[in-house]
Amino acid sequence: MSITKEEVRRIAHLARLELSDEQLAKAQHDFNEILGYVDQLTEVNVDGIEPMRGATDLVNQLRNDTVTRESGEDVRNKYISLAPEHTEEHIETISPFRDART
């Protein structure tokens, strides 16, 4: 499979690129090199090879969602009390939409 200059011109147009004739020829060459490599990959015998689910054999380490001694309301109250400005139930923050000069 190969790509024509017109196809490269169309791809460049879709990508909003203006290519000179020299750049167009180089892009055509590069695309054809890539497509040639992909054609080579289709010739590889993969019979008996299991598809990969990822690049590594790592598995997520999951843990139970258990209540610990310091949890729930105790933790919430602890972190609320550490905030510079807070009420009994909320941490007060500066609005990101407020004008910085006010």
C-alpha positions as CSV (number, residue, x, y, z in Angstrom):
1,M,0.0,0.0,0.0
2,S,1.3,3.5,-0.8
3,I,-0.1,7.0,-0.5
4,T,-0.3,9.5,-3.3
5,K,0.7,13.2,-3.2
6,E,-3.0,14.1,-3.4
7,E,-3.7,12.0,-0.3
8,V,-0.9,13.7,1.5
9,R,-2.2,17.1,0.4
10,R,-5.6,16.1,1.7
11,I,-4.2,15.0,5.1
12,A,-2.2,18.3,5.3
13,H,-5.4,20.2,4.6
14,L,-7.3,18.4,7.3
15,A,-4.4,19.1,9.8
16,R,-4.4,22.7,8.7
17,L,-0.9,22.5,7.5
18,E,0.6,24.4,4.5
19,L,3.3,22.2,3.0
20,S,5.8,23.2,0.3
21,D,6.3,20.8,-2.6
22,E,9.5,19.7,-0.9
23,Q,7.7,19.1,2.4
24,L,4.9,17.3,0.6
25,A,7.3,14.9,-1.1
26,K,9.1,14.2,2.3
27,A,5.7,13.6,4.0
28,Q,4.7,11.3,1.2
29,H,8.0,9.4,1.6
30,D,7.6,9.2,5.4
31,F,3.9,8.0,5.2
32,N,4.9,5.3,2.7
33,E,7.8,4.2,5.0
34,I,5.3,3.9,7.9
35,L,2.7,2.0,5.8
36,G,5.5,-0.3,4.5
37,Y,6.4,-1.2,8.1
38,V,2.7,-1.8,8.9
39,D,2.5,-4.1,5.9
40,Q,5.5,-6.1,7.3
41,L,3.7,-6.5,10.6
42,T,0.7,-8.1,8.9
43,E,3.1,-10.8,7.5
44,V,4.2,-11.9,11.0
45,N,2.8,-15.3,12.1
46,V,1.0,-14.8,15.4
47,D,-0.7,-18.2,15.6
48,G,-0.8,-19.4,19.2
49,I,0.3,-16.0,20.6
50,E,-2.2,-14.7,23.2
51,P,-3.2,-11.0,22.8
52,M,-1.7,-8.6,25.3
53,R,-3.9,-6.7,27.7
54,G,-1.1,-4.3,28.6
55,A,2.6,-3.7,28.4
56,T,3.4,-5.3,31.8
57,D,2.1,-8.2,33.9
58,L,1.4,-5.9,36.8
59,V,-1.9,-6.4,38.6
60,N,-3.8,-3.8,40.7
61,Q,-3.3,-4.4,44.4
62,L,-6.8,-4.0,45.9
63,R,-7.6,-3.6,49.5
64,N,-10.7,-4.0,51.5
65,D,-12.6,-0.8,52.3
66,T,-12.5,-1.2,56.1
67,V,-13.3,1.3,58.8
68,T,-10.2,2.1,60.9
69,R,-9.9,3.6,64.3
70,E,-9.5,7.0,62.9
71,S,-12.2,7.3,60.3
72,G,-15.4,9.0,59.4
73,E,-16.3,12.1,61.4
74,D,-13.1,12.1,63.4
75,V,-11.0,12.4,60.3
76,R,-13.3,15.0,58.8
77,N,-13.2,17.2,62.0
78,K,-9.4,16.8,62.2
79,Y,-8.8,18.1,58.7
80,I,-11.5,20.8,58.9
81,S,-9.8,22.1,62.0
82,L,-6.4,22.3,60.2
83,A,-7.8,24.6,57.5
84,P,-6.9,28.3,58.0
85,E,-10.5,29.4,57.5
86,H,-13.4,27.0,58.4
87,T,-16.7,26.6,60.0
88,E,-17.7,23.5,62.0
89,E,-18.6,21.6,58.9
90,H,-16.8,23.2,55.9
91,I,-13.4,24.4,54.8
92,E,-13.7,27.9,53.4
93,T,-11.7,28.7,50.3
94,I,-11.2,31.6,47.9
95,S,-13.5,31.4,44.9
96,P,-11.5,30.8,41.7
97,F,-13.9,33.0,39.9
98,R,-13.4,36.0,42.2
99,D,-11.4,38.9,40.8
100,A,-7.9,38.7,42.3
101,R,-7.8,42.4,43.1
102,T,-10.8,42.2,45.5
